[in-house]
Amino acid sequence: MYNDKLRDFIKSAFEKKLIEAVMAPAPTKDSYTYALITRKEDVDKLTPIAPVMQWNGADMLRRITRLKKSGRKLLAILRPCETRTFKELVKFNQINPDNITILSYDCPGTVHAREFKNEKISEEELIEKMKKNEISEKVRDSCNVCEYPTPIKGVGDIGFGIIGVEEPVFFSLSDNGKEFLKNMGIEEGERDDTKWIEIHRNNREKWLKEERIKGGTKGIEDFLSSCLNCHNCKDACPICFCKECFFEDHSVFDYESDKYFRWADEKSGIRLPTDKTLFHLGRLIHMGTSCIGCGLCQQACPMDIPLYRLFGIVGNDLQKLFDYKPGVNDDIPPVMDFREEELQDFEGLPEEGD
């Protein structure tokens, strides 16, 4: 029903010449991936609301527009977390938003890609749970504690409302979206997503308190003890976009044997490789303030380390520290904004005149 409604919307947009291409999830043999469609006849191949999030859609848009703006009028169907990622990457000049219209929807969450491969679950099953204001026990950890599970005004262009209504509705999130819906001949609707947001934020508040990694350096090392140093989490993260990554230059961590032995003497033995924890902490410092919370780092881990406990919780702390919500408004990311007076209370620096 819901995917049919969106497919009809996309077809109509093609017919009215409002779009020339669409990017949305499409099924593969064992999962779902993003597909770029340029003909109305191919729209039925899409599953706009998919039960699996194998990639962050904003990262796909980054690949399409990183060198040059979209050459065609493109409609992208993104989940709320992906829409916020889109807005964040625009701030970092990683996506050119020209010629792109973003449609987002009330999200029921997604299941882990590997679990889906072994046990198929339909998007309809997840949506029916959501319609009852129940989160499926099968969704990923990050989906269960998502702070923004529904479209946000000013983030994206068009919203597709599913909860709090008998029939799905479309509504605008921006002036571009309002004009788009007007040209489509669609009257904007309303829905109440208050309860759905409240459930997630209550889960999140509890999670932030109970799942925090404790024990200092040893606690973090133990948490990451099974890490293979494969860097899959970095590759899946849409905020890790540096063309040249410090951690991919393995010669940086080449040391003479004496240094290894000295470290071992000082610490009664050392864990090898020595750069494993440094990699995660370095990446966290680099992108923590802009972590959207999509949880793809955790899904990408071949050792099933619950990485979102580290990146999600510390990212939340960093964002609170800087009073910054990534992808929610037009504020400049902290790493791009230098302020002469900042964090003095936390650094213990004296105020002027003290």
PyMOL commands that set and color helices and strands:
alter all, ss='L'
color gray80, all
select helices_A, chain A and resi 2-15+40-45+57-65+80-91+113-118+123-131+141-144+175-184+194-210+216-223+232-236+246-248+250-253+257-267+276-290+296-300+308-321+334-336+344-347
alter helices_A, ss='H'
color red, helices_A
select strands_A, chain A and resi 21-27+32-37+74-77+100-105+158-161+169-172
alter strands_A, ss='S'
color yellow, strands_A
deselect
rebuild
show_as cartoon
